[in-house]
Amino acid sequence: MDRAKAQKKAAAAKAKPKESATTLQQRREKDAAALREKQKKKEQEAAAAASGGGGGKK
């Protein structure tokens, strides 16, 4: 019974497609771009608050 369970688990692991290096690289680039956008927006909000733009969170 344990062997059958292990075989089933191994078959399921083999069935999963592995992520290729290109898709991994694309995902990293996409994530980095999103983080840069988020940082840019945060800096703009901080600059607006520092210049007395109002609407600052308290």
mmJSON file of the N, C-alpha and C atoms, coordinates in Angstrom:
{"data_MODEL":{"atom_site":{
"group_PDB":["ATOM","ATOM","ATOM","ATOM","ATOM","ATOM","ATOM","ATOM","ATOM","ATOM","ATOM","ATOM","ATOM","ATOM","ATOM","ATOM","ATOM","ATOM","ATOM","ATOM","ATOM","ATOM","ATOM","ATOM","ATOM","ATOM","ATOM","ATOM","ATOM","ATOM","ATOM","ATOM","ATOM","ATOM","ATOM","ATOM","ATOM","ATOM","ATOM","ATOM","ATOM","ATOM","ATOM","ATOM","ATOM","ATOM","ATOM","ATOM","ATOM","ATOM","ATOM","ATOM","ATOM","ATOM","ATOM","ATOM","ATOM","ATOM","ATOM","ATOM","ATOM","ATOM","ATOM","ATOM","ATOM","ATOM","ATOM","ATOM","ATOM","ATOM","ATOM","ATOM","ATOM","ATOM","ATOM","ATOM","ATOM","ATOM","ATOM","ATOM","ATOM","ATOM","ATOM","ATOM","ATOM","ATOM","ATOM","ATOM","ATOM","ATOM","ATOM","ATOM","ATOM","ATOM","ATOM","ATOM","ATOM","ATOM","ATOM","ATOM","ATOM","ATOM","ATOM","ATOM","ATOM","ATOM","ATOM","ATOM","ATOM","ATOM","ATOM","ATOM","ATOM","ATOM","ATOM","ATOM","ATOM","ATOM","ATOM","ATOM","ATOM","ATOM","ATOM","ATOM","ATOM","ATOM","ATOM","ATOM","ATOM","ATOM","ATOM","ATOM","ATOM","ATOM","ATOM","ATOM","ATOM","ATOM","ATOM","ATOM","ATOM","ATOM","ATOM","ATOM","ATOM","ATOM","ATOM","ATOM","ATOM","ATOM","ATOM","ATOM","ATOM","ATOM","ATOM","ATOM","ATOM","ATOM","ATOM","ATOM","ATOM","ATOM","ATOM","ATOM","ATOM","ATOM","ATOM","ATOM","ATOM","ATOM","ATOM","ATOM","ATOM","ATOM"],
"id":[1,2,3,4,5,6,7,8,9,10,11,12,13,14,15,16,17,18,19,20,21,22,23,24,25,26,27,28,29,30,31,32,33,34,35,36,37,38,39,40,41,42,43,44,45,46,47,48,49,50,51,52,53,54,55,56,57,58,59,60,61,62,63,64,65,66,67,68,69,70,71,72,73,74,75,76,77,78,79,80,81,82,83,84,85,86,87,88,89,90,91,92,93,94,95,96,97,98,99,100,101,102,103,104,105,106,107,108,109,110,111,112,113,114,115,116,117,118,119,120,121,122,123,124,125,126,127,128,129,130,131,132,133,134,135,136,137,138,139,140,141,142,143,144,145,146,147,148,149,150,151,152,153,154,155,156,157,158,159,160,161,162,163,164,165,166,167,168,169,170,171,172,173,174],
"type_symbol":["N","C","C","N","C","C","N","C","C","N","C","C","N","C","C","N","C","C","N","C","C","N","C","C","N","C","C","N","C","C","N","C","C","N","C","C","N","C","C","N","C","C","N","C","C","N","C","C","N","C","C","N","C","C","N","C","C","N","C","C","N","C","C","N","C","C","N","C","C","N","C","C","N","C","C","N","C","C","N","C","C","N","C","C","N","C","C","N","C","C","N","C","C","N","C","C","N","C","C","N","C","C","N","C","C","N","C","C","N","C","C","N","C","C","N","C","C","N","C","C","N","C","C","N","C","C","N","C","C","N","C","C","N","C","C","N","C","C","N","C","C","N","C","C","N","C","C","N","C","C","N","C","C","N","C","C","N","C","C","N","C","C","N","C","C","N","C","C","N","C","C","N","C","C"],
"label_atom_id":["N","CA","C","N","CA","C","N","CA","C","N","CA","C","N","CA","C","N","CA","C","N","CA","C","N","CA","C","N","CA","C","N","CA","C","N","CA","C","N","CA","C","N","CA","C","N","CA","C","N","CA","C","N","CA","C","N","CA","C","N","CA","C","N","CA","C","N","CA","C","N","CA","C","N","CA","C","N","CA","C","N","CA","C","N","CA","C","N","CA","C","N","CA","C","N","CA","C","N","CA","C","N","CA","C","N","CA","C","N","CA","C","N","CA","C","N","CA","C","N","CA","C","N","CA","C","N","CA","C","N","CA","C","N","CA","C","N","CA","C","N","CA","C","N","CA","C","N","CA","C","N","CA","C","N","CA","C","N","CA","C","N","CA","C","N","CA","C","N","CA","C","N","CA","C","N","CA","C","N","CA","C","N","CA","C","N","CA","C","N","CA","C","N","CA","C","N","CA","C","N","CA","C"],
"label_alt_id":[null,null,null,null,null,null,null,null,null,null,null,null,null,null,null,null,null,null,null,null,null,null,null,null,null,null,null,null,null,null,null,null,null,null,null,null,null,null,null,null,null,null,null,null,null,null,null,null,null,null,null,null,null,null,null,null,null,null,null,null,null,null,null,null,null,null,null,null,null,null,null,null,null,null,null,null,null,null,null,null,null,null,null,null,null,null,null,null,null,null,null,null,null,null,null,null,null,null,null,null,null,null,null,null,null,null,null,null,null,null,null,null,null,null,null,null,null,null,null,null,null,null,null,null,null,null,null,null,null,null,null,null,null,null,null,null,null,null,null,null,null,null,null,null,null,null,null,null,null,null,null,null,null,null,null,null,null,null,null,null,null,null,null,null,null,null,null,null,null,null,null,null,null,null],
"label_comp_id":["MET","MET","MET","ASP","ASP","ASP","ARG","ARG","ARG","ALA","ALA","ALA","LYS","LYS","LYS","ALA","ALA","ALA","GLN","GLN","GLN","LYS","LYS","LYS","LYS","LYS","LYS","ALA","ALA","ALA","ALA","ALA","ALA","ALA","ALA","ALA","ALA","ALA","ALA","LYS","LYS","LYS","ALA","ALA","ALA","LYS","LYS","LYS","PRO","PRO","PRO","LYS","LYS","LYS","GLU","GLU","GLU","SER","SER","SER","ALA","ALA","ALA","THR","THR","THR","THR","THR","THR","LEU","LEU","LEU","GLN","GLN","GLN","GLN","GLN","GLN","ARG","ARG","ARG","ARG","ARG","ARG","GLU","GLU","GLU","LYS","LYS","LYS","ASP","ASP","ASP","ALA","ALA","ALA","ALA","ALA","ALA","ALA","ALA","ALA","LEU","LEU","LEU","ARG","ARG","ARG","GLU","GLU","GLU","LYS","LYS","LYS","GLN","GLN","GLN","LYS","LYS","LYS","LYS","LYS","LYS","LYS","LYS","LYS","GLU","GLU","GLU","GLN","GLN","GLN","GLU","GLU","GLU","ALA","ALA","ALA","ALA","ALA","ALA","ALA","ALA","ALA","ALA","ALA","ALA","ALA","ALA","ALA","SER","SER","SER","GLY","GLY","GLY","GLY","GLY","GLY","GLY","GLY","GLY","GLY","GLY","GLY","GLY","GLY","GLY","LYS","LYS","LYS","LYS","LYS","LYS"],
"label_asym_id":["A","A","A","A","A","A","A","A","A","A","A","A","A","A","A","A","A","A","A","A","A","A","A","A","A","A","A","A","A","A","A","A","A","A","A","A","A","A","A","A","A","A","A","A","A","A","A","A","A","A","A","A","A","A","A","A","A","A","A","A","A","A","A","A","A","A","A","A","A","A","A","A","A","A","A","A","A","A","A","A","A","A","A","A","A","A","A","A","A","A","A","A","A","A","A","A","A","A","A","A","A","A","A","A","A","A","A","A","A","A","A","A","A","A","A","A","A","A","A","A","A","A","A","A","A","A","A","A","A","A","A","A","A","A","A","A","A","A","A","A","A","A","A","A","A","A","A","A","A","A","A","A","A","A","A","A","A","A","A","A","A","A","A","A","A","A","A","A","A","A","A","A","A","A"],
"label_entity_id":["1","1","1","1","1","1","1","1","1","1","1","1","1","1","1","1","1","1","1","1","1","1","1","1","1","1","1","1","1","1","1","1","1","1","1","1","1","1","1","1","1","1","1","1","1","1","1","1","1","1","1","1","1","1","1","1","1","1","1","1","1","1","1","1","1","1","1","1","1","1","1","1","1","1","1","1","1","1","1","1","1","1","1","1","1","1","1","1","1","1","1","1","1","1","1","1","1","1","1","1","1","1","1","1","1","1","1","1","1","1","1","1","1","1","1","1","1","1","1","1","1","1","1","1","1","1","1","1","1","1","1","1","1","1","1","1","1","1","1","1","1","1","1","1","1","1","1","1","1","1","1","1","1","1","1","1","1","1","1","1","1","1","1","1","1","1","1","1","1","1","1","1","1","1"],
"label_seq_id":[1,1,1,2,2,2,3,3,3,4,4,4,5,5,5,6,6,6,7,7,7,8,8,8,9,9,9,10,10,10,11,11,11,12,12,12,13,13,13,14,14,14,15,15,15,16,16,16,17,17,17,18,18,18,19,19,19,20,20,20,21,21,21,22,22,22,23,23,23,24,24,24,25,25,25,26,26,26,27,27,27,28,28,28,29,29,29,30,30,30,31,31,31,32,32,32,33,33,33,34,34,34,35,35,35,36,36,36,37,37,37,38,38,38,39,39,39,40,40,40,41,41,41,42,42,42,43,43,43,44,44,44,45,45,45,46,46,46,47,47,47,48,48,48,49,49,49,50,50,50,51,51,51,52,52,52,53,53,53,54,54,54,55,55,55,56,56,56,57,57,57,58,58,58],
"pdbx_PDB_ins_code":[null,null,null,null,null,null,null,null,null,null,null,null,null,null,null,null,null,null,null,null,null,null,null,null,null,null,null,null,null,null,null,null,null,null,null,null,null,null,null,null,null,null,null,null,null,null,null,null,null,null,null,null,null,null,null,null,null,null,null,null,null,null,null,null,null,null,null,null,null,null,null,null,null,null,null,null,null,null,null,null,null,null,null,null,null,null,null,null,null,null,null,null,null,null,null,null,null,null,null,null,null,null,null,null,null,null,null,null,null,null,null,null,null,null,null,null,null,null,null,null,null,null,null,null,null,null,null,null,null,null,null,null,null,null,null,null,null,null,null,null,null,null,null,null,null,null,null,null,null,null,null,null,null,null,null,null,null,null,null,null,null,null,null,null,null,null,null,null,null,null,null,null,null,null],
"Cartn_x":[0.821,0.0,0.873,1.931,2.828,3.509,3.883,4.531,3.596,2.348,1.369,1.181,1.128,0.977,2.194,3.38,4.61,4.685,4.257,4.261,3.288,2.139,1.152,1.696,2.358,2.935,4.045,4.883,5.968,5.424,4.362,3.749,3.166,2.584,2.019,3.128,4.248,5.374,5.961,6.005,6.53,5.596,4.32,3.331,3.385,3.889,3.956,5.029,4.654,5.678,6.584,7.87,8.808,8.876,9.144,9.236,10.571,10.514,11.742,12.488,13.74,14.572,14.056,13.519,13.033,11.806,10.885,9.701,10.066,11.039,11.491,12.106,12.913,13.539,12.479,11.493,10.416,9.638,9.393,8.648,9.456,10.762,11.617,11.619,11.699,11.69,10.359,9.271,7.943,7.8,8.266,8.202,9.051,10.238,11.126,10.494,9.858,9.201,8.061,7.311,6.204,6.726,7.834,8.408,8.934,9.544,10.024,8.858,7.759,6.573,6.037,5.991,5.477,6.364,7.684,8.624,8.494,8.343,8.192,6.951,5.848,4.604,4.763,5.443,5.64,6.496,7.524,8.378,7.594,6.722,5.911,4.958,4.373,3.468,4.225,5.434,6.246,6.643,6.988,7.367,6.172,4.996,3.791,3.473,3.636,3.356,4.382,5.645,6.707,6.548,6.007,5.85,4.555,3.868,2.635,1.455,1.503,0.423,-0.855,-0.799,-1.991,-2.3,-3.355,-3.764,-2.835,-1.96,-1.027,-1.732,-1.277,-1.875,-1.318,-2.161,-1.72,-2.037],
"Cartn_y":[-1.182,0.0,1.256,1.239,2.39,2.598,1.487,1.594,2.208,1.793,2.331,3.832,4.215,5.618,6.418,5.885,6.553,6.674,5.627,5.667,6.734,6.812,7.799,9.216,9.412,10.709,11.071,10.096,10.325,10.647,9.984,10.244,11.651,12.082,13.429,14.479,14.199,15.131,15.237,14.128,14.135,14.867,14.834,15.425,16.953,17.528,18.98,19.502,20.439,21.02,21.944,21.818,22.668,24.013,25.024,26.371,26.52,26.958,27.11,28.357,28.436,29.565,30.862,30.801,32.031,32.563,31.696,32.185,32.681,32.047,32.493,33.886,34.102,35.398,36.46,36.108,37.052,37.427,36.456,36.729,37.642,37.4,38.259,39.695,39.856,41.192,41.895,41.152,41.717,42.142,41.308,41.627,42.854,42.932,44.065,45.354,45.29,46.47,46.925,45.99,46.322,46.978,46.47,47.057,48.461,48.675,50.009,50.998,50.572,51.43,51.779,50.788,50.991,51.984,51.835,52.721,54.145,54.272,55.588,56.297,55.56,56.132,56.57,55.762,56.077,57.334,57.457,58.644,59.894,59.776,60.914,61.341,60.381,60.697,61.371,60.889,61.469,62.9,63.134,64.465,65.417,64.938,65.756,66.101,65.164,65.406,66.37,66.227,67.077,68.521,68.701,70.05,70.699,70.056,70.626,70.405,69.339,69.05,68.612,68.417,67.995,66.539,66.067,64.686,63.656,64.086,63.145,62.259,61.052,60.105,60.384,60.229,60.41,59.197],
"Cartn_z":[0.0,0.0,0.0,0.791,0.833,-0.519,-1.159,-2.471,-3.495,-3.471,-4.414,-4.18,-2.933,-2.592,-3.057,-2.862,-3.276,-4.795,-5.505,-6.966,-7.483,-6.86,-7.257,-7.028,-5.911,-5.579,-6.567,-6.914,-7.866,-9.248,-9.656,-10.954,-11.001,-9.919,-9.854,-9.918,-9.297,-9.312,-10.716,-11.443,-12.802,-13.753,-13.477,-14.367,-14.352,-13.263,-13.173,-14.126,-14.977,-15.851,-15.054,-15.282,-14.571,-15.264,-14.484,-15.027,-15.746,-16.974,-17.739,-17.287,-17.66,-17.26,-17.864,-19.083,-19.711,-18.995,-18.624,-17.938,-16.543,-15.919,-14.604,-14.73,-15.753,-15.975,-16.266,-17.07,-17.39,-16.14,-15.296,-14.064,-13.144,-13.067,-12.239,-12.758,-14.081,-14.666,-14.402,-14.531,-14.293,-12.829,-11.918,-10.493,-10.173,-10.772,-10.531,-11.045,-12.213,-12.768,-11.859,-11.336,-10.435,-9.164,-8.64,-7.427,-7.691,-8.867,-9.212,-9.305,-9.918,-10.022,-8.629,-7.778,-6.425,-5.668,-5.817,-5.143,-5.681,-6.993,-7.622,-7.082,-6.995,-6.495,-5.038,-4.257,-2.844,-2.687,-3.528,-3.476,-3.867,-4.871,-5.294,-4.179,-3.499,-2.395,-1.261,-0.985,0.075,-0.288,-1.54,-1.986,-1.892,-2.244,-2.172,-0.721,0.158,1.57,2.168,1.751,2.279,1.796,0.611,0.075,0.543,1.458,1.991,1.079,0.313,-0.607,0.073,1.357,2.084,1.795,2.365,2.13,2.734,3.618,4.228,5.227,5.351,6.297,7.687,8.682,10.061,10.861],
"occupancy":[1.0,1.0,1.0,1.0,1.0,1.0,1.0,1.0,1.0,1.0,1.0,1.0,1.0,1.0,1.0,1.0,1.0,1.0,1.0,1.0,1.0,1.0,1.0,1.0,1.0,1.0,1.0,1.0,1.0,1.0,1.0,1.0,1.0,1.0,1.0,1.0,1.0,1.0,1.0,1.0,1.0,1.0,1.0,1.0,1.0,1.0,1.0,1.0,1.0,1.0,1.0,1.0,1.0,1.0,1.0,1.0,1.0,1.0,1.0,1.0,1.0,1.0,1.0,1.0,1.0,1.0,1.0,1.0,1.0,1.0,1.0,1.0,1.0,1.0,1.0,1.0,1.0,1.0,1.0,1.0,1.0,1.0,1.0,1.0,1.0,1.0,1.0,1.0,1.0,1.0,1.0,1.0,1.0,1.0,1.0,1.0,1.0,1.0,1.0,1.0,1.0,1.0,1.0,1.0,1.0,1.0,1.0,1.0,1.0,1.0,1.0,1.0,1.0,1.0,1.0,1.0,1.0,1.0,1.0,1.0,1.0,1.0,1.0,1.0,1.0,1.0,1.0,1.0,1.0,1.0,1.0,1.0,1.0,1.0,1.0,1.0,1.0,1.0,1.0,1.0,1.0,1.0,1.0,1.0,1.0,1.0,1.0,1.0,1.0,1.0,1.0,1.0,1.0,1.0,1.0,1.0,1.0,1.0,1.0,1.0,1.0,1.0,1.0,1.0,1.0,1.0,1.0,1.0,1.0,1.0,1.0,1.0,1.0,1.0],
"B_iso_or_equiv":[0.0,0.0,0.0,0.0,0.0,0.0,0.0,0.0,0.0,0.0,0.0,0.0,0.0,0.0,0.0,0.0,0.0,0.0,0.0,0.0,0.0,0.0,0.0,0.0,0.0,0.0,0.0,0.0,0.0,0.0,0.0,0.0,0.0,0.0,0.0,0.0,0.0,0.0,0.0,0.0,0.0,0.0,0.0,0.0,0.0,0.0,0.0,0.0,0.0,0.0,0.0,0.0,0.0,0.0,0.0,0.0,0.0,0.0,0.0,0.0,0.0,0.0,0.0,0.0,0.0,0.0,0.0,0.0,0.0,0.0,0.0,0.0,0.0,0.0,0.0,0.0,0.0,0.0,0.0,0.0,0.0,0.0,0.0,0.0,0.0,0.0,0.0,0.0,0.0,0.0,0.0,0.0,0.0,0.0,0.0,0.0,0.0,0.0,0.0,0.0,0.0,0.0,0.0,0.0,0.0,0.0,0.0,0.0,0.0,0.0,0.0,0.0,0.0,0.0,0.0,0.0,0.0,0.0,0.0,0.0,0.0,0.0,0.0,0.0,0.0,0.0,0.0,0.0,0.0,0.0,0.0,0.0,0.0,0.0,0.0,0.0,0.0,0.0,0.0,0.0,0.0,0.0,0.0,0.0,0.0,0.0,0.0,0.0,0.0,0.0,0.0,0.0,0.0,0.0,0.0,0.0,0.0,0.0,0.0,0.0,0.0,0.0,0.0,0.0,0.0,0.0,0.0,0.0,0.0,0.0,0.0,0.0,0.0,0.0],
"pdbx_formal_charge":[null,null,null,null,null,null,null,null,null,null,null,null,null,null,null,null,null,null,null,null,null,null,null,null,null,null,null,null,null,null,null,null,null,null,null,null,null,null,null,null,null,null,null,null,null,null,null,null,null,null,null,null,null,null,null,null,null,null,null,null,null,null,null,null,null,null,null,null,null,null,null,null,null,null,null,null,null,null,null,null,null,null,null,null,null,null,null,null,null,null,null,null,null,null,null,null,null,null,null,null,null,null,null,null,null,null,null,null,null,null,null,null,null,null,null,null,null,null,null,null,null,null,null,null,null,null,null,null,null,null,null,null,null,null,null,null,null,null,null,null,null,null,null,null,null,null,null,null,null,null,null,null,null,null,null,null,null,null,null,null,null,null,null,null,null,null,null,null,null,null,null,null,null,null],
"auth_seq_id":[1,1,1,2,2,2,3,3,3,4,4,4,5,5,5,6,6,6,7,7,7,8,8,8,9,9,9,10,10,10,11,11,11,12,12,12,13,13,13,14,14,14,15,15,15,16,16,16,17,17,17,18,18,18,19,19,19,20,20,20,21,21,21,22,22,22,23,23,23,24,24,24,25,25,25,26,26,26,27,27,27,28,28,28,29,29,29,30,30,30,31,31,31,32,32,32,33,33,33,34,34,34,35,35,35,36,36,36,37,37,37,38,38,38,39,39,39,40,40,40,41,41,41,42,42,42,43,43,43,44,44,44,45,45,45,46,46,46,47,47,47,48,48,48,49,49,49,50,50,50,51,51,51,52,52,52,53,53,53,54,54,54,55,55,55,56,56,56,57,57,57,58,58,58],
"auth_comp_id":["MET","MET","MET","ASP","ASP","ASP","ARG","ARG","ARG","ALA","ALA","ALA","LYS","LYS","LYS","ALA","ALA","ALA","GLN","GLN","GLN","LYS","LYS","LYS","LYS","LYS","LYS","ALA","ALA","ALA","ALA","ALA","ALA","ALA","ALA","ALA","ALA","ALA","ALA","LYS","LYS","LYS","ALA","ALA","ALA","LYS","LYS","LYS","PRO","PRO","PRO","LYS","LYS","LYS","GLU","GLU","GLU","SER","SER","SER","ALA","ALA","ALA","THR","THR","THR","THR","THR","THR","LEU","LEU","LEU","GLN","GLN","GLN","GLN","GLN","GLN","ARG","ARG","ARG","ARG","ARG","ARG","GLU","GLU","GLU","LYS","LYS","LYS","ASP","ASP","ASP","ALA","ALA","ALA","ALA","ALA","ALA","ALA","ALA","ALA","LEU","LEU","LEU","ARG","ARG","ARG","GLU","GLU","GLU","LYS","LYS","LYS","GLN","GLN","GLN","LYS","LYS","LYS","LYS","LYS","LYS","LYS","LYS","LYS","GLU","GLU","GLU","GLN","GLN","GLN","GLU","GLU","GLU","ALA","ALA","ALA","ALA","ALA","ALA","ALA","ALA","ALA","ALA","ALA","ALA","ALA","ALA","ALA","SER","SER","SER","GLY","GLY","GLY","GLY","GLY","GLY","GLY","GLY","GLY","GLY","GLY","GLY","GLY","GLY","GLY","LYS","LYS","LYS","LYS","LYS","LYS"],
"auth_asym_id":["A","A","A","A","A","A","A","A","A","A","A","A","A","A","A","A","A","A","A","A","A","A","A","A","A","A","A","A","A","A","A","A","A","A","A","A","A","A","A","A","A","A","A","A","A","A","A","A","A","A","A","A","A","A","A","A","A","A","A","A","A","A","A","A","A","A","A","A","A","A","A","A","A","A","A","A","A","A","A","A","A","A","A","A","A","A","A","A","A","A","A","A","A","A","A","A","A","A","A","A","A","A","A","A","A","A","A","A","A","A","A","A","A","A","A","A","A","A","A","A","A","A","A","A","A","A","A","A","A","A","A","A","A","A","A","A","A","A","A","A","A","A","A","A","A","A","A","A","A","A","A","A","A","A","A","A","A","A","A","A","A","A","A","A","A","A","A","A","A","A","A","A","A","A"],
"auth_atom_id":["N","CA","C","N","CA","C","N","CA","C","N","CA","C","N","CA","C","N","CA","C","N","CA","C","N","CA","C","N","CA","C","N","CA","C","N","CA","C","N","CA","C","N","CA","C","N","CA","C","N","CA","C","N","CA","C","N","CA","C","N","CA","C","N","CA","C","N","CA","C","N","CA","C","N","CA","C","N","CA","C","N","CA","C","N","CA","C","N","CA","C","N","CA","C","N","CA","C","N","CA","C","N","CA","C","N","CA","C","N","CA","C","N","CA","C","N","CA","C","N","CA","C","N","CA","C","N","CA","C","N","CA","C","N","CA","C","N","CA","C","N","CA","C","N","CA","C","N","CA","C","N","CA","C","N","CA","C","N","CA","C","N","CA","C","N","CA","C","N","CA","C","N","CA","C","N","CA","C","N","CA","C","N","CA","C","N","CA","C","N","CA","C","N","CA","C","N","CA","C","N","CA","C"],
"pdbx_PDB_model_num":[1,1,1,1,1,1,1,1,1,1,1,1,1,1,1,1,1,1,1,1,1,1,1,1,1,1,1,1,1,1,1,1,1,1,1,1,1,1,1,1,1,1,1,1,1,1,1,1,1,1,1,1,1,1,1,1,1,1,1,1,1,1,1,1,1,1,1,1,1,1,1,1,1,1,1,1,1,1,1,1,1,1,1,1,1,1,1,1,1,1,1,1,1,1,1,1,1,1,1,1,1,1,1,1,1,1,1,1,1,1,1,1,1,1,1,1,1,1,1,1,1,1,1,1,1,1,1,1,1,1,1,1,1,1,1,1,1,1,1,1,1,1,1,1,1,1,1,1,1,1,1,1,1,1,1,1,1,1,1,1,1,1,1,1,1,1,1,1,1,1,1,1,1,1]
}}}
